[in-house]
């Protein structure tokens, strides 16, 4: 059964990757550039935008950007202090680049942080550095963070969801205290050399403003452990997609048998009535059964 699941999981991944590849290939592309050289050009353009534009944020955290005219007294995005500009470093080993990504928190949110492998319910707007608006969803939409441009999975988890009342309607339209912000993505964390629409040219840095309304924690392999928790707690900043405890080539989040002992993980844990999980350690060696191949 475990082997069958792994085969099906692999085929699923192949289909997903094939779909993404098909979508990218359907969109026109231009010759591939060196990632480091393109990142240097992108971050220069983003820095220039941040220094030459100011922003206006309304009471609902909708943001507009305007260029500071010669002699203008407006504070640049970098110099204004009401919503401080922040940044984080995103290492992409495939590109060989350590990307600096600027972002701003208009409001962090008060409830839950998504992980890079969860689904989020967001409203958003996408702009280019020349102020072209290429996408807009004022009403929230569900996205799997693994299925959108890579930068989302690095920035959205820095925010939290808000609150809402489901007493009247299971699908609330009124949200409060949700996370809201903006991210400035180098093209390597966007579409890079693809041309996904007539509005977006290849190698375009992207600006996304967004509001994080809700999330769904995912359990990709349905083993009872949420995918966000299938990580090595001793490795700081590890992403679930990178943790393969039994070295079989399948990340734990896709592997129903995390220790390769031919006993499914869901039978080596105990799910309690309150939703919490107990991790038995039968042989007392400090390694929970579901990660211990020698516990039988």
CORNORNOR-V367792 format. One line per field, one symbol per residue. burial: + if it has 16 or more other ideal C-beta (glycine too) atoms within 10 Angstrom, else -. Layout:
burial->???
This chain:
burial->-+--++--+-----------------------+-+--++--++-++--++-++++-+---+-+-+----------++-----+-+----+-+--+-+-+++++++++-+--++++++++++++++++++----+-----+--+-++-+++++++++++++++-+----------+--+++++++++++++++++++---+-++++++++++++++--++++-++++++-++-------+++-+++----++++++++++-+-++++-++-----------------+++++++-+-
